[in-house]
Amino acid sequence: MDKRKTGLREIVLLAAPHTWAASCVPALLAAVLARVHTGRVSLMMALLTLLISVLMQSAVNAFDDYSDYI
């Protein structure tokens, strides 16, 4: 039985960082539009939105790779 350890490199590759732009651009655009429309924007909310969108994109990439494997 193969008992290889999963390293940080494999985890990052599974998250597919080259696709993160697909989630970063809409989150950043939303922050810019909020600033233009209201004249203010919560930096903490913008960063949390960006982080959540990147984590969701990473999860979708991991599930997609898993389903391709099966």
C-alpha positions, -999 to +999 in steps of 0.1 A: +000+000+000+014+034-010+015+057+021+029+089+006+026+121+026+008+150+011+030+180+012+023+217+010+033+217-027+006+191-035-020+210-016-013+243-034-013+225-068-047+210-059-060+244-051-049+255-086-037+291-079-036+299-116-074+300-116-077+324-087-079+354-110-114+341-119-125+348-083-103+378-074-114+400-103-152+400-094-145+404-057-121+434-063-145+449-089-173+447-063-152+466-038-144+493-064-180+496-074-191+499-038-165+527-033-177+545-064-214+541-055-213+549-018-180+568-015-167+544+012-159+507+015-150+485+044-115+472+039-122+443+062-153+433+043-135+436+010-106+414+022-130+388+037-149+387+004-117+382-015-105+355+008-139+336+007-140+338-031-105+324-034-112+296-009-144+287-027-126+286-061-099+264-045-126+240-032-143+238-065-109+230-082-102+203-056-137+187-060-133+189-098-099+171-097-113+145-074-143+138-096-120+136-126-099+111-107-129+089-099 
